[in-house]
Amino acid sequence: MTLKQAISGELFMFLSLFFLFKHLNSASYSGIWASDFNCYFHYLIPGLLNASVLLVIMTEEDFTKQWANQSNIYKGFFFVALYFAIFSSSQLNIILAAYIIVDLAVRGFEYVRQGNKEPISNLLIYFVTIGLWLISVLFDLHGRRASMVTAANSGSLNEKIASIVTSLKTLIGSFNSKILVLYCLVIVASLFLSAKNKKDRKTASVLPIISMLFCALLISFVYLLFAYSKAGASYVGRVDAMWSPIWFFILSSCIGVAYLVKEYNSVRIAMPLVLVIMALISFNFDYLPVQSSVDQHSASTIRQVDNYMIKQIVKADREGKAKVTVKVPWGDGEVNPKDLSSNWPHAYYMAKWMQNTLYSHGIIRSRIQITFKPDKKLNKKFYENRTKQQPFTALETR
């Protein structure tokens, strides 16, 4: 592709992260959404990193053969990226693992069918990547976090399947169904036209690469279903937790669009207008997007509550106190001081971690003992009014 054609493909990929999820007159998710600040570091950033490393691999016509010709500096930086990609998240490193597993399977099939034996040394970088991935999964399965979430999500197989199905419906509902169908049609059209034109033009079919991506999509999807059957079915309904198969779908549609742009003048002419319309629809703020916060509180509300809590601790620390009782908003569910996990999102167990964080960052001078005291008055003082709001009026209403 020319540079301009390639840029149009990149813009299509970027806008798809918003366009695919856009709902007019109601809150919308996006492909860069995470449920809270913490999850940006445990889902979205690892996902973007794994996707970036995979795109580096896919850029080469045959990455395994080119690897031997790369400089030591290139290899060193690649291993740094690979290290962080693999060990950042066992849910998101399936992006790299799934694609490499599919690529190895294709090469194995070619060997059986045609006898094209490829030297094992050429595939060493793939085997190293899969080995690191298996180690990361092994660590995660036997980690303390895994044992905690598994114990908290016990239940029969039927109950787990029912919960996963319910969460899948939630996930599907986060997409715009019309746009989702449109993307599927684009992929089908690119496959059909590339197969049709292959006889007449010196054009590579997009069937092999899109087929590989869809196989990787299925592998990552099944892998995550098994993982979340243990960790909790609610993860299946979250865009950030299911980012791997979503990204494979977006990449497949992007490759389909790229083929159409490359081969057809009419598509090239229409592409600038298509991208503008995608942008206008994607960033139409007729309705606030789904917030990246617990209970959908605004960023200003969260900041006010955080500062209110921190100021109480800082004040007590400056006065040389050894203990402080911190007033926090009343949380969800039954609030019981004996149940340290209650009063979410300001759970009682959060107090020791708050002390640790404030001390480690130099905000307080001593490891002061913090005790939380939920107070319903703070909810009224800080939280938004949600009981007496005006009804939403669509922009198109006359």
C-alpha positions in Angstrom: 0.0 0.0 0.0 1.1 3.6 -0.5 1.7 5.7 2.6 -1.7 7.5 2.2 -3.5 4.2 1.8 -1.8 2.8 4.9 -2.7 5.9 6.9 -6.3 5.6 5.9 -6.2 2.0 7.2 -4.6 3.1 10.5 -7.3 5.8 10.9 -10.0 3.2 10.3 -8.5 1.0 13.0 -8.4 3.9 15.5 -11.9 5.1 14.8 -13.2 1.6 15.0 -12.3 1.5 18.7 -15.1 4.1 19.1 -17.4 3.6 16.1 -18.1 -0.1 16.7 -19.5 0.7 20.2 -21.3 3.9 19.5 -25.0 4.2 20.6 -26.8 7.4 19.9 -28.9 8.8 22.7 -27.5 6.4 25.3 -24.1 5.8 27.0 -21.5 4.1 24.9 -18.4 2.0 25.6 -15.3 2.2 23.6 -12.3 0.0 22.7 -10.1 2.0 25.1 -12.6 1.7 28.0 -11.7 0.1 31.3 -13.9 -0.3 34.4 -11.6 1.9 36.6 -8.1 3.4 36.8 -6.6 0.2 38.0 -7.9 -1.8 35.1 -6.3 0.5 32.6 -3.0 -0.9 33.8 -4.1 -4.5 34.0 -6.2 -4.8 30.8 -6.0 -1.9 28.3 -2.3 -1.2 28.4 -1.2 -4.9 28.3 -3.7 -5.4 25.4 -2.3 -2.5 23.4 1.3 -3.7 24.1 0.5 -7.2 23.0 -1.3 -5.9 19.9 1.6 -3.7 19.0 4.2 -6.6 19.3 1.9 -8.7 17.1 1.7 -6.0 14.5 5.5 -5.8 14.4 5.5 -9.6 13.8 2.8 -9.4 11.1 4.6 -6.5 9.3 7.3 -8.8 8.1 6.5 -11.2 5.3 8.0 -14.0 7.4 9.1 -12.8 10.8 10.8 -16.0 11.8 13.1 -15.9 8.7 13.8 -12.2 9.1 14.7 -12.6 12.8 18.1 -14.0 12.0 19.0 -11.0 9.9 18.0 -8.4 12.6 20.6 -6.5 14.6 21.3 -7.4 18.2 19.9 -4.0 19.3 16.6 -4.8 17.5 16.5 -8.2 19.1 17.3 -6.7 22.5 14.5 -4.2 22.4 12.1 -6.8 21.0 12.8 -9.0 24.0 12.1 -6.1 26.3 8.7 -5.5 24.6 8.1 -9.3 24.6 8.9 -9.6 28.3 6.4 -6.8 29.3 3.8 -8.0 26.9 3.8 -11.6 28.2 4.1 -10.9 31.9 1.8 -7.9 32.1 -1.5 -9.8 32.0 -2.4 -13.5 31.5 -5.7 -12.5 30.0 -4.2 -10.2 27.3 -1.0 -12.1 26.4 -3.3 -14.6 24.7 -3.2 -12.1 21.7 0.4 -13.1 21.0 0.1 -16.7 22.0 -3.1 -17.4 19.9 -1.6 -15.9 16.7 1.7 -17.8 17.1 -0.1 -21.1 17.8 -2.2 -20.6 14.6 0.9 -19.7 12.6 2.8 -22.8 13.9 -0.3 -25.0 13.0 -0.4 -23.6 9.5 3.4 -24.2 9.0 2.9 -27.8 10.4 0.0 -28.4 7.9 2.2 -27.1 5.0 4.9 -29.5 6.1 2.6 -32.5 6.1 0.9 -31.5 2.8 4.0 -30.4 0.8 6.9 -31.6 2.8 8.3 -28.0 3.2 10.4 -28.7 6.2 11.5 -25.5 7.9 14.6 -25.5 10.1 13.7 -25.5 13.8 16.2 -22.6 14.3 13.9 -20.4 12.2 11.1 -21.0 14.6 13.1 -20.5 17.8 11.6 -17.0 18.5 8.1 -18.5 18.3 9.0 -21.4 20.7 10.5 -18.9 23.2 7.4 -16.8 23.1 5.1 -19.8 23.7 7.4 -21.0 26.4 7.2 -17.6 28.2 3.5 -17.6 27.8 3.1 -21.0 29.4 5.3 -19.9 32.3 3.1 -16.8 32.8 -0.1 -18.9 32.8 1.5 -21.4 35.2 2.4 -18.5 37.6 -1.1 -17.0 37.3 -2.9 -20.3 38.0 -0.9 -20.9 41.2 -0.8 -17.3 42.4 -2.5 -15.9 45.4 -4.9 -13.8 43.3 -6.0 -16.8 41.4 -6.8 -18.7 44.6 -8.7 -15.8 46.0 -11.0 -15.2 43.0 -11.5 -19.0 42.5 -12.7 -19.4 46.1 -15.0 -16.4 45.8 -16.6 -17.7 42.6 -17.6 -21.3 43.5 -20.8 -22.8 42.1 -22.1 -25.7 39.9 -21.2 -26.0 36.3 -24.7 -25.1 35.2 -24.7 -22.0 37.3 -21.4 -20.9 35.8 -22.6 -21.6 32.2 -25.8 -19.6 32.9 -23.8 -16.7 34.3 -21.4 -16.7 31.3 -24.3 -16.7 28.8 -25.9 -13.7 30.7 -22.5 -11.9 30.6 -22.1 -12.6 26.9 -25.4 -10.9 26.2 -24.2 -7.9 28.1 -21.0 -7.9 26.0 -22.9 -8.2 22.7 -25.1 -5.3 23.9 -22.2 -3.0 24.3 -21.7 -3.1 20.5 -23.8 -1.2 18.0 -25.5 -4.2 16.3 -26.0 -2.4 12.9 -22.3 -1.3 12.8 -21.2 -4.9 13.9 -23.2 -6.3 10.9 -21.6 -3.7 8.6 -18.1 -4.7 9.7 -18.9 -8.4 9.1 -20.2 -7.5 5.6 -16.9 -5.6 4.9 -14.9 -8.7 5.9 -17.1 -11.0 3.7 -16.9 -8.6 0.7 -13.1 -8.3 0.9 -12.8 -12.1 1.0 -15.2 -12.6 -1.9 -13.6 -9.9 -4.1 -10.0 -11.0 -3.4 -10.9 -14.5 -4.3 -12.6 -13.4 -7.4 -9.8 -11.0 -8.5 -6.9 -13.4 -7.7 -7.1 -15.0 -11.2 -7.1 -11.7 -13.0 -4.6 -9.7 -10.9 -1.3 -10.2 -9.2 -3.0 -9.7 -5.9 -2.6 -11.8 -2.8 -5.9 -13.0 -1.3 -6.8 -11.7 2.2 -8.3 -15.2 3.0 -5.2 -16.6 4.6 -4.5 -13.7 7.0 -8.1 -13.1 7.9 -8.6 -16.9 8.5 -5.6 -16.9 10.8 -6.9 -13.9 12.7 -10.4 -15.5 13.1 -8.8 -18.7 14.4 -6.8 -16.6 16.9 -10.0 -14.8 17.8 -11.7 -18.2 18.6 -8.7 -19.4 20.6 -8.6 -16.3 22.7 -12.4 -16.3 23.1 -12.4 -19.9 24.4 -9.4 -19.3 26.5 -11.0 -16.4 28.3 -14.3 -18.2 28.8 -12.4 -21.0 30.6 -10.4 -18.4 32.6 -13.5 -16.4 33.6 -15.5 -19.5 34.5 -13.0 -19.7 37.4 -12.4 -16.0 38.1 -16.0 -14.9 37.7 -18.5 -14.8 34.8 -19.0 -11.0 35.1 -15.6 -10.5 33.4 -17.1 -11.9 30.2 -19.5 -8.9 30.0 -16.7 -6.3 30.2 -15.1 -4.8 27.1 -11.7 -4.4 28.7 -11.6 -8.0 30.0 -12.7 -9.4 26.6 -10.4 -7.0 24.6 -8.4 -9.8 22.9 -11.1 -11.2 20.7 -12.5 -7.7 20.1 -9.2 -6.5 18.8 -8.8 -9.5 16.5 -12.2 -8.7 15.0 -11.3 -5.0 14.5 -7.9 -6.0 12.9 -9.7 -8.4 10.5 -12.1 -5.7 9.4 -9.2 -3.3 9.1 -7.3 -5.7 6.7 -10.5 -6.1 4.7 -10.9 -2.3 4.4 -7.2 -2.0 3.5 -7.6 -4.5 0.6 -10.7 -2.6 -0.7 -8.8 0.7 -0.5 -5.8 -0.8 -2.3 -7.7 -2.4 -5.2 -10.7 -0.2 -5.9 -10.6 3.5 -7.0 -14.2 4.0 -5.9 -13.4 3.0 -2.3 -10.3 5.2 -2.3 -12.4 8.2 -3.4 -15.1 7.5 -0.7 -12.6 6.7 2.1 -12.0 10.3 3.3 -15.7 10.9 3.6 -16.2 7.6 5.3 -13.5 8.4 7.9 -15.0 11.8 8.6 -18.5 10.4 9.1 -17.1 7.7 11.4 -15.4 10.4 13.4 -18.5 12.6 13.6 -20.6 9.7 14.8 -18.0 8.3 17.2 -17.3 11.5 19.0 -20.9 12.8 19.0 -21.4 13.8 22.6 -25.2 13.7 22.6 -24.8 11.5 25.6 -22.0 11.0 28.1 -19.9 7.8 27.4 -19.8 5.0 30.0 -17.6 6.3 32.8 -14.4 4.5 33.8 -15.4 4.4 37.4 -17.3 2.4 40.0 -21.1 3.2 40.0 -20.6 5.7 37.1 -19.6 8.7 39.3 -18.0 11.6 37.5 -14.3 12.3 37.7 -14.8 15.4 39.7 -16.9 13.5 42.3 -14.2 10.8 42.6 -11.5 13.5 43.1 -13.4 15.3 45.8 -14.1 12.1 47.7 -10.4 11.0 47.4 -9.1 14.4 48.6 -11.6 14.4 51.5 -10.3 11.0 52.7 -6.6 11.9 52.2 -6.9 15.2 54.0 -8.2 13.5 57.1 -5.2 11.2 57.2 -2.6 13.9 56.4 -4.0 16.1 59.1 -3.8 13.3 61.7 -0.2 12.5 60.6 0.9 16.1 60.9 -0.5 16.2 64.4 1.6 13.2 65.3 -1.3 10.9 65.9 -0.8 7.1 65.8 -4.4 6.3 64.8 -7.1 8.0 62.7 -10.7 7.2 62.0 -11.5 8.3 58.4 -15.0 9.0 57.3 -15.9 7.4 53.9 -19.1 7.2 51.9 -21.5 4.4 52.7 -20.9 1.6 50.2 -23.0 -1.0 48.4 -24.6 -4.0 50.0 -24.6 -4.8 53.7 -22.0 -2.8 55.6 -20.5 -4.8 58.4 -17.1 -3.9 60.1 -16.5 -7.6 60.7 -16.6 -8.2 57.0 -13.5 -6.4 55.7 -14.7 -6.7 52.1 -18.0 -4.9 52.7 -18.7 -1.2 52.0 -17.5 -1.4 48.4 -15.9 0.6 46.8 -14.4 1.9 50.0 -14.0 -1.5 51.6 -12.7 -1.8 55.2 -9.6 -3.7 54.0 -8.7 -0.8 51.8 -7.5 1.2 54.9 -4.2 -0.7 55.3 -3.4 -0.3 51.6 -4.2 3.4 51.7 -1.7 3.8 54.5 0.9 1.9 52.6 0.4 3.9 49.4 0.4 7.3 51.1 3.5 6.5 53.1 5.4 5.0 50.1 4.7 8.1 48.1 5.8 10.5 50.9 2.4 12.0 51.4 2.4 11.0 55.1 5.5 10.7 57.4 4.5 7.6 59.4 2.6 4.4 58.9 -0.4 5.7 60.8 -3.2 3.2 61.6 -6.3 4.0 59.6 -9.8 2.8 60.3 -12.7 3.5 58.0 -16.1 4.7 59.2 -18.8 4.7 56.6 -21.1 7.7 56.8 -24.3 8.1 54.8 -24.1 11.9 55.1 -21.1 11.9 52.8 -23.1 10.3 50.1 -25.5 13.2 50.1 -22.6 15.7 50.4 -20.5 14.4 47.5 -22.5 12.2 45.2 -24.6 13.4 42.3 -28.3 13.7 42.5 -29.8 10.8 40.6 -33.4 10.8 41.9 -34.8 14.1 40.6 -33.1 14.5 37.3 -34.7 15.9 34.1 -35.5 13.4 31.4 -33.0 13.1 28.5 -34.0 15.0 25.4 -32.6 13.7 22.2 -31.0 16.4 19.9 -33.3 15.4 17.1 -36.4 16.2 19.1 -38.4 19.1 17.9 
